[in-house]
Amino acid sequence: MNDRKFINIETERIILRKFRESDAEAFLKYRTKPDVVIYQGERWESYKLEQAREFVKEQMNFEPDIPDTWFQIAIELKSTGDLIGDCAIHTLPQDTNQVEIGYTLDPLYQNKGFGKEAVKCLLGYIFNVLNKHRVIAITDVRNKNSIKLLENIGMRREGHFRKNAWYRGEYTDEYLFALLKEEVIGWDFLGGI
Ligand SMILES: CC(C)(COP(=O)(O)OP(=O)(O)OC[C@H]1O[C@@H](n2cnc3c(N)ncnc32)[C@H](O)[C@@H]1OP(=O)(O)O)[C@@H](O)C(=O)NCCC(=O)NCCS
């Protein structure tokens, strides 16, 4: 574990930054949209403003690299200052040298390459600043956009978990993608996509 504080990271079009109190409403708005909740867990369907405010407050006091916690990072559009999504780092409890990532974009900003730009930047932070050994991502096998994003970025599909997650009244299949630090030597994490 390290004691570094998260510092903003800028790419060409976005800024990855810590959440602010003023993000709660925008966060709630895109996180509860049907296209977003579909593979994200049923609890988001009934998520309320009060919960969004609590979530944001909690994240404001968080730092990355705490075992078995999700550190959530806001994705801000540079040109407008709008919150357009979020991404996250889950420091795995069984081995803190390995993390799981998550990512969500407001549908208004999907299919414009922002997902890839944000996740590439996140990977750069994870490998170069946090110095992690391995990153994983787990996604529903029906989540085509998420799978395409991970493949485009160069993550490897290593696992197919059959009927692994209890979700909306049934067991569903999931893919596990992974990437090792030794595989990203020479990558330009902040460059064009
Ligand atoms: C998964 C998710 C983050 C993908 O976000 P995204 O921004 O649409 O993904 P990408 O960055 O890959 O961009 C998608 C497309 O935009 C295209 N694009 C359009 N304009 C572009 C531009 N100016 N620059 C770059 N790419 C552009 C890309 O080419 C890409 O299409 P392709 O894959 O056919 O080549 C998004 O669909 C999402 O938030 N889904 C709901 C939440 C979710 O399910 N999260 C994952 C849980 S595991």
The ligand as an ORCA input file, in Angstrom:
! r2SCAN-3c Opt
* xyz 0 1
  C     -18.480      0.503    -21.807
  C     -18.478      2.008    -22.063
  C     -17.701      2.706    -20.947
  C     -17.789      2.276    -23.410
  O     -17.646      3.704    -23.584
  P     -17.369      4.394    -25.014
  O     -16.802      5.734    -24.761
  O     -18.592      4.330    -25.841
  O     -16.269      3.421    -25.628
  P     -15.067      3.688    -26.608
  O     -14.103      4.662    -26.092
  O     -14.545      2.323    -26.943
  O     -15.736      4.345    -27.900
  C     -16.675      3.615    -28.651
  C     -16.596      3.982    -30.109
  O     -16.529      5.392    -30.322
  C     -15.829      5.581    -31.558
  N     -15.484      7.010    -31.703
  C     -16.334      7.924    -32.173
  N     -15.762      9.132    -32.184
  C     -14.519      8.996    -31.714
  C     -13.447      9.898    -31.478
  N     -13.549     11.209    -31.708
  N     -12.293      9.422    -31.002
  C     -12.161      8.125    -30.751
  N     -13.154      7.198    -30.939
  C     -14.329      7.638    -31.420
  C     -14.717      4.590    -31.440
  O     -14.165      4.299    -32.700
  C     -15.420      3.371    -30.826
  O     -15.982      2.563    -31.826
  P     -15.335      1.151    -32.264
  O     -15.108      0.371    -31.004
  O     -16.349      0.560    -33.156
  O     -14.046      1.503    -32.925
  C     -19.920      2.569    -22.148
  O     -20.621      1.863    -23.136
  C     -20.678      2.493    -20.832
  O     -20.522      3.344    -19.973
  N     -21.580      1.495    -20.664
  C     -22.457      1.414    -19.499
  C     -21.717      1.097    -18.229
  C     -21.023     -0.243    -18.314
  O     -21.611     -1.224    -18.749
  N     -19.768     -0.281    -17.849
  C     -18.970     -1.496    -17.875
  C     -19.291     -2.383    -16.754
  S     -18.270     -3.843    -16.802
*
